[in-house]
């Protein structure tokens, strides 16, 4: 049995700040060993053409080099590093990520806004009292996006990620630092327009409690308490006083607020108006503040994966259910895939703990495209996987899964492999070959026993069937002959007898 690690870590590459947390697992509890935050303001370095500037990249990489010193020696399975809004939108994010991964010594995942919202909620929920089971609204104001989530206990019921954050709103309306009634009014209108499509749905959930996460909301909470505008959390009345104070100051540099970190000044006005307007529009009277956020959510999600409680498996099964897959066929293909994997893993250096799950997930989803059309159904399935919001998966992980589904039949579209991060290309090719063989051997869609053995020698794959089996399965023989031609195009020899 594989020994469970005792040190795990997560890094949140936010649009405003980078956060790292390192924890020890002790008696199934998390003990925080290191917690580091650096204000990088990645979103401030993105221009109108969605290109990250060299200056902000250098600042970010210097920070990540420091993080890397702490993380580099940890096993890859014990570290999760995610990028959010700015890395989702920057045109040159792939180039930056490649350099950042060298600094960190670990891969970076770019997650969707909805996945970010799920992880934020998970981090918040774990930071609250265990007997707090009210339905709650969770809000997180990041540098480039704002997440709103409705949930109960550890389950998020509704998630939205809105394209507004403290950095982007401050750059848009308060770039010069001036705070005027007109600028505030325009900023409020912009926030209202972002919120408008979701107001009714958010209110339908009848949440009883509002919880704030992120540096912006924590900073505002400290300010309203220090100023004496509230004695318990953030109230709408205290936000009104904050707005009045901002107007009186007239400029961010003249804000005289107790406990306001000077580093936060350039992005404070945008974040404050997002929070004020959300209170006003949703009728929030009081918001408590949580210590948990995205990085803590990542830690708990990683802990779940290590304890075989991986939400990705639930998400894959839900997607299969939605697209009406043949469950019996999935079971047959998975069974054959596991059998093939067991014979090929050592030669191909595949790890059952790390890699087998990808084969099982791909086997589960390889026929979802049939719900659209039979012709080119592997392409339809790959499109669905790549473009859906699938809980637990990063964008790169969805691309890997989509690529396996795309490659499971017909010609091998090797160009799709080149779209993957370099560390997954060899793995994707090997897993796709196992999946292809497994689907071929189950084309009859009847129960199949393991009537074959596999031998591998470099790029040669040899299947040996029990005496007489192939003579009774002409269709399988024809399919294997065709598969041998497909693999030959990639200089892989498939032989069988």
C-alpha positions as CSV (number, residue, x, y, z in Angstrom):
1,X,0.0,0.0,0.0
2,X,1.3,3.4,-0.9
3,X,2.4,5.5,2.1
4,X,0.4,8.7,2.6
5,X,2.5,11.9,2.5
6,X,2.7,14.0,5.6
7,X,3.4,17.4,4.0
8,X,1.2,19.0,1.3
9,X,1.1,22.5,-0.2
10,X,-0.9,24.7,-2.4
11,X,-0.3,28.0,-4.3
12,X,-2.9,30.4,-5.5
13,X,-1.5,32.6,-8.4
14,X,-4.2,35.3,-8.0
15,X,-4.6,38.4,-10.1
16,X,-3.7,40.6,-7.2
17,X,-1.6,38.4,-4.8
18,X,0.2,35.1,-4.8
19,X,-0.4,32.9,-1.8
20,X,1.3,29.8,-0.6
21,X,0.4,27.5,2.2
22,X,2.3,24.4,3.4
23,X,0.7,22.0,5.9
24,X,1.5,18.9,7.8
25,X,-1.1,16.1,7.9
26,X,-1.1,14.9,11.6
27,X,-3.8,12.5,12.8
28,X,-6.0,13.4,9.8
29,X,-5.7,17.1,10.8
30,X,-4.0,19.9,8.9
31,X,-1.2,21.8,10.8
32,X,-0.1,25.0,9.0
33,X,3.7,25.1,8.7
34,X,4.1,28.0,6.3
35,X,1.8,30.7,5.0
36,X,3.3,33.3,2.6
37,X,1.5,36.1,0.6
38,X,3.1,38.5,-1.8
39,X,1.3,41.4,-3.6
40,X,2.3,40.9,-7.2
41,X,-0.7,42.6,-9.0
42,X,-0.5,40.3,-12.1
43,X,-3.7,41.9,-13.5
44,X,-2.1,45.4,-13.4
45,X,0.5,44.1,-15.9
46,X,-1.9,43.1,-18.6
47,X,-2.5,45.6,-21.5
48,X,-5.4,46.2,-23.8
49,X,-4.2,43.4,-26.1
50,X,-4.3,41.0,-23.1
51,X,-0.5,40.6,-23.0
52,X,1.3,40.4,-19.7
53,X,4.1,42.9,-19.5
54,X,7.8,41.9,-19.0
55,X,7.9,44.0,-15.8
56,X,5.1,42.2,-14.0
57,X,6.4,38.8,-15.3
58,X,9.8,39.5,-13.7
59,X,8.2,40.5,-10.4
60,X,6.0,37.4,-10.5
61,X,8.9,35.1,-11.3
62,X,11.0,36.5,-8.5
63,X,8.2,35.8,-6.1
64,X,7.8,32.2,-7.5
65,X,11.5,31.5,-7.2
66,X,11.2,32.2,-3.5
67,X,8.1,29.9,-3.3
68,X,10.0,27.3,-5.3
69,X,12.7,27.1,-2.7
70,X,10.1,25.8,-0.2
71,X,8.2,23.5,-2.7
72,X,10.8,22.1,-5.0
73,X,11.6,19.0,-2.9
74,X,8.0,18.0,-2.3
75,X,6.5,15.2,-4.4
76,X,4.4,16.4,-7.3
77,X,1.3,14.5,-5.9
78,X,1.6,16.7,-2.8
79,X,1.5,20.1,-4.4
80,X,-1.3,22.0,-6.3
81,X,-0.6,25.3,-7.9
82,X,-3.4,27.1,-9.8
83,X,-3.7,30.2,-11.9
84,X,-7.0,32.2,-12.0
85,X,-8.5,35.1,-14.0
86,X,-5.4,36.8,-15.4
87,X,-3.8,33.5,-16.4
88,X,-7.1,32.5,-18.0
89,X,-7.3,35.6,-20.1
90,X,-3.6,36.6,-20.9
91,X,-2.7,35.8,-24.5
92,X,0.9,35.0,-23.5
93,X,0.0,33.1,-20.3
94,X,1.5,29.8,-21.7
95,X,4.9,31.4,-22.1
96,X,4.7,32.8,-18.6
97,X,3.5,29.5,-17.1
98,X,6.5,27.7,-18.7
99,X,8.9,30.0,-16.9
100,X,6.9,29.9,-13.7
101,X,7.0,26.1,-13.6
102,X,10.8,26.2,-13.8
103,X,10.8,28.5,-10.8
104,X,8.4,26.4,-8.8
105,X,9.6,22.9,-9.8
106,X,5.9,21.9,-10.2
107,X,3.2,22.2,-12.9
108,X,0.7,25.0,-12.8
109,X,-3.0,24.4,-13.5
110,X,-5.2,27.1,-14.9
111,X,-8.7,26.7,-13.5
112,X,-12.1,28.0,-14.7
113,X,-14.0,30.7,-12.8
114,X,-16.6,28.2,-11.7
115,X,-13.9,25.8,-10.5
116,X,-12.3,28.7,-8.6
117,X,-15.6,29.4,-7.0
118,X,-16.0,25.7,-5.9
119,X,-12.5,25.7,-4.3
120,X,-13.1,29.0,-2.6
121,X,-16.3,27.7,-1.1
122,X,-14.5,24.5,0.1
123,X,-11.8,26.6,1.8
124,X,-14.4,28.8,3.5
125,X,-16.6,25.9,4.6
126,X,-13.7,24.2,6.3
127,X,-12.8,27.4,8.1
128,X,-16.2,27.7,9.7
129,X,-17.5,26.0,12.8
130,X,-18.5,22.4,12.2
131,X,-22.0,23.0,13.5
132,X,-22.6,25.9,11.2
133,X,-24.9,24.2,8.7
134,X,-26.9,27.2,7.5
135,X,-27.3,27.9,3.8
136,X,-24.8,30.6,3.0
137,X,-23.7,33.1,0.4
138,X,-19.9,33.2,0.0
139,X,-18.2,36.2,-1.8
140,X,-14.6,36.4,-2.9
141,X,-13.2,39.6,-4.5
142,X,-10.1,38.8,-6.4
143,X,-7.9,41.0,-8.6
144,X,-9.6,40.2,-11.8
145,X,-12.8,38.3,-10.9
146,X,-15.4,38.1,-8.1
147,X,-16.9,34.8,-7.1
148,X,-20.4,34.3,-5.6
149,X,-21.3,30.9,-4.3
150,X,-24.4,29.5,-2.5
151,X,-23.7,26.4,-0.4
152,X,-24.6,24.3,2.6
153,X,-22.0,22.6,4.8
154,X,-19.2,21.5,2.4
155,X,-21.4,21.4,-0.8
156,X,-21.6,24.3,-3.2
157,X,-25.1,24.5,-4.7
158,X,-24.7,27.4,-7.1
159,X,-21.5,29.1,-8.4
160,X,-20.8,32.2,-10.5
161,X,-17.6,33.9,-11.4
162,X,-18.0,37.6,-12.5
163,X,-15.5,39.5,-14.6
164,X,-14.8,42.2,-12.1
165,X,-12.1,42.5,-9.5
166,X,-10.3,45.0,-7.3
167,X,-7.4,45.5,-9.7
168,X,-9.5,45.6,-12.9
169,X,-12.2,47.9,-11.4
170,X,-9.5,50.2,-9.9
171,X,-7.7,50.5,-13.2
172,X,-10.9,51.1,-15.1
173,X,-12.5,53.8,-12.8
174,X,-9.8,55.0,-10.4
175,X,-6.6,54.7,-12.4
176,X,-5.4,58.3,-11.6
177,X,-6.2,57.7,-7.9
178,X,-9.0,60.4,-7.9
179,X,-12.2,59.5,-6.2
180,X,-15.2,61.5,-7.3
181,X,-19.0,61.1,-7.1
182,X,-19.1,60.6,-10.9
183,X,-16.4,57.9,-10.9
184,X,-18.1,56.1,-8.0
185,X,-21.4,56.2,-9.8
186,X,-20.0,54.8,-13.0
187,X,-18.2,52.0,-11.0
188,X,-21.4,51.2,-9.2
189,X,-23.3,51.0,-12.5
190,X,-20.7,48.6,-13.9
191,X,-21.0,46.3,-10.9
192,X,-24.8,46.4,-11.1
193,X,-24.6,45.4,-14.8
194,X,-22.3,42.5,-13.9
195,X,-24.6,41.3,-11.2
196,X,-27.9,41.8,-12.9
197,X,-28.2,38.5,-14.7
198,X,-27.7,36.5,-11.5
199,X,-29.6,38.5,-8.9
200,X,-32.9,36.6,-9.1
201,X,-31.2,33.2,-9.0
202,X,-29.1,34.1,-6.1
203,X,-32.1,35.4,-4.1
204,X,-34.1,32.2,-4.9
205,X,-31.8,30.1,-2.7
206,X,-32.9,31.9,0.4
207,X,-29.5,32.0,2.0
208,X,-29.3,32.9,5.7
209,X,-25.7,34.0,6.2
210,X,-23.2,36.0,4.1
211,X,-19.5,35.1,4.3
212,X,-16.6,37.1,2.8
213,X,-13.3,35.7,1.7
214,X,-10.2,37.2,0.1
215,X,-7.8,40.0,1.0
216,X,-10.0,42.8,-0.1
217,X,-12.9,41.8,2.1
218,X,-10.7,41.0,5.1
219,X,-9.0,44.4,4.7
220,X,-12.4,46.2,4.7
221,X,-13.5,44.2,7.7
222,X,-10.4,45.3,9.6
223,X,-11.0,48.9,8.6
224,X,-14.7,49.2,9.6
225,X,-13.9,47.6,12.9
226,X,-10.9,49.9,13.6
227,X,-12.9,53.0,12.5
228,X,-15.7,52.0,14.9
229,X,-18.2,51.8,12.1
230,X,-19.1,48.3,13.0
231,X,-18.6,46.1,16.1
232,X,-19.2,42.8,14.4
233,X,-18.4,42.1,10.7
234,X,-19.2,44.2,7.7
235,X,-22.5,46.0,7.7
236,X,-24.2,47.9,4.9
237,X,-24.2,51.0,7.2
238,X,-20.4,50.6,7.7
239,X,-19.9,50.4,3.9
240,X,-21.9,53.6,3.4
241,X,-19.5,55.3,5.9
242,X,-16.5,54.0,4.0
243,X,-17.9,55.3,0.7
244,X,-18.5,58.7,2.3
245,X,-15.0,58.7,3.7
246,X,-13.6,57.9,0.2
247,X,-15.5,60.8,-1.4
248,X,-14.3,63.2,1.3
249,X,-10.7,62.1,0.8
250,X,-11.0,62.6,-3.0
251,X,-7.9,60.6,-3.7
252,X,-6.6,57.1,-2.7
253,X,-3.4,58.6,-1.4
254,X,-5.4,60.7,1.1
255,X,-7.4,57.8,2.5
256,X,-6.8,58.1,6.3
257,X,-8.1,54.7,7.4
258,X,-6.8,52.7,10.4
259,X,-5.3,49.3,9.5
260,X,-5.3,49.9,5.7
261,X,-2.1,48.3,4.3
262,X,-0.4,50.9,2.1
263,X,0.3,48.1,-0.5
264,X,-3.5,47.8,-1.0
265,X,-4.1,51.5,-1.7
266,X,-3.9,51.3,-5.6
267,X,-6.6,48.7,-5.7
268,X,-8.7,49.6,-2.7
269,X,-11.3,51.8,-4.3
270,X,-12.4,49.3,-6.9
271,X,-12.7,46.5,-4.4
272,X,-14.7,48.7,-1.9
273,X,-17.2,49.7,-4.6
274,X,-17.7,46.0,-5.7
275,X,-18.5,45.1,-2.1
276,X,-20.7,48.1,-1.5
277,X,-22.7,47.6,-4.6
278,X,-23.1,43.9,-4.0
279,X,-24.5,44.6,-0.5
280,X,-26.9,47.1,-2.0
281,X,-28.1,44.9,-4.9
282,X,-28.5,41.7,-3.0
283,X,-29.8,43.3,0.2
284,X,-27.0,42.0,2.4
285,X,-27.2,43.4,5.9
286,X,-24.2,41.7,7.5
287,X,-21.2,39.8,6.2
288,X,-18.9,37.7,8.4
289,X,-15.3,37.2,7.2
290,X,-13.6,33.9,6.8
291,X,-9.9,33.1,7.0
292,X,-10.3,30.3,4.5
293,X,-10.2,31.0,0.7
294,X,-8.9,29.4,-2.5
295,X,-5.5,28.2,-1.2
296,X,-7.2,26.4,1.8
297,X,-9.8,25.0,-0.6
298,X,-6.9,23.6,-2.7
299,X,-5.4,22.0,0.3
300,X,-8.7,20.2,1.3
301,X,-9.3,19.2,-2.3
302,X,-5.8,17.7,-2.5
303,X,-6.4,16.0,0.8
304,X,-9.5,14.4,-0.6
305,X,-7.6,13.1,-3.6
306,X,-5.0,11.6,-1.4
307,X,-7.7,9.9,0.6
308,X,-9.5,8.6,-2.5
309,X,-12.3,11.0,-2.2
310,X,-11.7,12.7,-5.5
311,X,-14.5,15.0,-6.7
312,X,-13.2,14.4,-10.3
313,X,-14.5,10.9,-10.3
314,X,-18.0,12.1,-9.2
315,X,-17.9,14.8,-12.0
316,X,-16.9,12.2,-14.6
317,X,-19.8,9.9,-13.6
318,X,-22.2,12.9,-13.6
319,X,-21.2,13.9,-17.1
320,X,-21.6,10.3,-18.3
321,X,-25.0,10.2,-16.8
322,X,-26.0,13.4,-18.5
323,X,-25.0,12.1,-21.9
324,X,-26.6,8.7,-21.4
325,X,-23.6,6.5,-21.8
326,X,-24.0,2.7,-21.9
327,X,-22.9,1.8,-18.4
328,X,-22.4,-1.9,-19.2
329,X,-20.1,-1.0,-22.1
330,X,-18.1,1.4,-19.9
331,X,-17.6,-1.4,-17.3
332,X,-16.4,-3.7,-20.1
333,X,-13.9,-1.2,-21.6
334,X,-12.7,-0.2,-18.1
335,X,-12.1,-3.9,-17.2
336,X,-10.1,-4.5,-20.3
337,X,-8.2,-1.3,-20.0
338,X,-7.2,-2.2,-16.4
339,X,-6.1,-5.7,-17.6
340,X,-4.0,-4.1,-20.4
341,X,-2.6,-1.5,-18.1
342,X,-1.4,-4.2,-15.6
343,X,0.6,-5.9,-18.4
344,X,2.0,-2.7,-19.9
345,X,2.6,-0.5,-16.9
346,X,6.1,-1.7,-16.0
347,X,7.5,-1.5,-19.5
348,X,5.9,1.9,-20.2
349,X,6.7,3.2,-16.7
350,X,3.1,3.9,-15.8
351,X,2.0,4.3,-12.2
352,X,-1.3,2.8,-11.1
353,X,-1.7,5.4,-8.4
354,X,-1.1,8.3,-10.7
355,X,-2.2,7.2,-14.2
356,X,-4.8,4.5,-14.1
357,X,-7.5,6.9,-13.1
358,X,-7.1,8.9,-16.3
359,X,-7.6,5.7,-18.3
360,X,-10.7,4.8,-16.3
361,X,-12.2,8.3,-16.7
362,X,-11.5,8.3,-20.5
363,X,-13.2,4.9,-20.8
364,X,-16.2,6.3,-18.9
365,X,-16.5,9.3,-21.3
366,X,-15.3,8.0,-24.6
367,X,-18.8,7.5,-25.9
368,X,-20.5,10.7,-24.7
369,X,-20.4,12.1,-28.2
370,X,-22.9,9.5,-29.3
371,X,-25.6,11.6,-27.7
372,X,-25.0,14.1,-30.4
373,X,-24.2,12.0,-33.5
374,X,-22.5,8.7,-34.4
375,X,-20.4,10.2,-37.1
376,X,-17.1,11.5,-35.6
377,X,-18.5,11.0,-32.1
378,X,-15.0,11.0,-30.6
379,X,-14.7,14.7,-31.8
380,X,-18.1,15.6,-30.2
381,X,-17.1,13.9,-27.0
382,X,-13.7,15.7,-26.9
383,X,-15.4,19.1,-27.5
384,X,-17.9,18.5,-24.7
385,X,-15.1,17.6,-22.2
386,X,-12.9,20.5,-23.2
387,X,-15.6,23.2,-23.1
388,X,-17.7,22.1,-20.1
389,X,-17.3,23.3,-16.5
390,X,-16.3,20.0,-14.8
391,X,-15.8,20.2,-11.1
392,X,-12.3,19.3,-9.8
393,X,-10.6,19.6,-13.2
394,X,-8.2,22.3,-14.3
395,X,-8.3,23.5,-17.9
396,X,-5.1,21.4,-18.6
397,X,-6.7,18.3,-17.0
398,X,-9.8,18.7,-19.1
399,X,-7.6,19.0,-22.2
400,X,-5.8,15.8,-21.3
401,X,-9.1,14.0,-20.8
402,X,-10.5,15.4,-24.1
403,X,-7.4,14.4,-26.0
404,X,-7.7,10.8,-24.8
405,X,-11.3,10.7,-25.9
406,X,-10.5,12.3,-29.2
407,X,-7.7,9.7,-29.9
408,X,-9.6,6.6,-28.8
409,X,-10.7,5.6,-32.4
410,X,-9.9,6.1,-36.1
411,X,-6.8,8.0,-37.1
412,X,-4.4,9.2,-34.5
413,X,-4.6,13.0,-34.4
414,X,-1.1,13.6,-33.1
415,X,-1.5,17.4,-33.4
416,X,-3.8,17.2,-30.4
417,X,-0.9,15.7,-28.3
418,X,1.2,18.7,-29.1
419,X,-1.4,21.0,-27.6
420,X,-0.9,19.4,-24.2
421,X,1.7,20.5,-21.6
422,X,5.0,18.8,-22.4
423,X,4.9,16.6,-19.2
424,X,1.7,14.9,-20.4
425,X,2.4,14.2,-24.0
426,X,4.2,10.9,-23.6
427,X,1.6,9.8,-21.1
428,X,-1.3,10.7,-23.3
429,X,0.1,8.7,-26.2
430,X,0.5,5.6,-24.1
431,X,-2.9,5.8,-22.5
432,X,-4.6,6.4,-25.8
433,X,-3.1,3.3,-27.2
434,X,-4.4,1.2,-24.2
435,X,-7.8,2.8,-24.6
436,X,-7.9,2.1,-28.3
437,X,-7.1,-1.6,-27.8
438,X,-9.7,-1.8,-25.0
439,X,-12.5,-0.3,-27.2
440,X,-11.5,-2.5,-30.2
441,X,-11.6,-5.7,-28.0
442,X,-15.1,-4.7,-26.8
443,X,-16.7,-3.6,-30.0
444,X,-19.1,-6.5,-29.9
445,X,-20.5,-5.0,-26.7
446,X,-20.8,-8.5,-25.1
447,X,-19.0,-9.9,-22.0
448,X,-15.3,-10.5,-22.9
449,X,-12.9,-12.7,-20.9
450,X,-9.2,-11.9,-20.9
451,X,-8.3,-14.2,-23.8
452,X,-5.0,-12.5,-24.6
453,X,-1.6,-11.6,-23.3
454,X,0.4,-8.4,-24.2
455,X,4.2,-8.1,-24.7
456,X,6.0,-4.9,-25.3
457,X,9.4,-4.3,-26.7
458,X,10.1,-0.5,-27.2
459,X,7.6,0.5,-29.9
460,X,6.4,-3.1,-30.7
461,X,3.2,-4.4,-29.2
462,X,2.3,-8.0,-29.5
463,X,-1.0,-9.5,-28.6
464,X,-1.2,-13.3,-28.2
465,X,-4.8,-14.7,-28.0
466,X,-5.7,-18.2,-26.7
467,X,-5.9,-20.9,-29.4
468,X,-8.8,-20.5,-31.8
469,X,-10.2,-17.2,-30.2
470,X,-9.3,-15.0,-33.2
471,X,-10.7,-17.5,-35.7
472,X,-14.1,-17.1,-33.9
473,X,-13.9,-13.3,-33.9
474,X,-13.3,-12.1,-37.5
475,X,-14.5,-8.5,-36.7
476,X,-11.9,-8.2,-34.0
477,X,-9.2,-9.5,-36.4
478,X,-10.3,-6.9,-39.0
479,X,-10.3,-4.1,-36.4
480,X,-6.8,-5.1,-35.2
481,X,-5.5,-5.1,-38.8
482,X,-6.8,-1.6,-39.2
483,X,-5.4,-0.5,-35.9
484,X,-2.0,-1.8,-36.9
485,X,-2.1,0.5,-39.9
486,X,-3.0,3.5,-37.7
487,X,-0.2,2.8,-35.3
488,X,2.3,2.2,-38.0
489,X,1.9,5.9,-39.0
490,X,3.4,6.7,-35.6
491,X,6.2,4.0,-36.1
492,X,4.5,1.7,-33.6
493,X,4.2,-2.0,-34.6
494,X,1.1,-3.9,-33.5
495,X,1.2,-7.7,-34.2
496,X,-1.2,-10.3,-33.0
497,X,-1.8,-14.0,-33.4
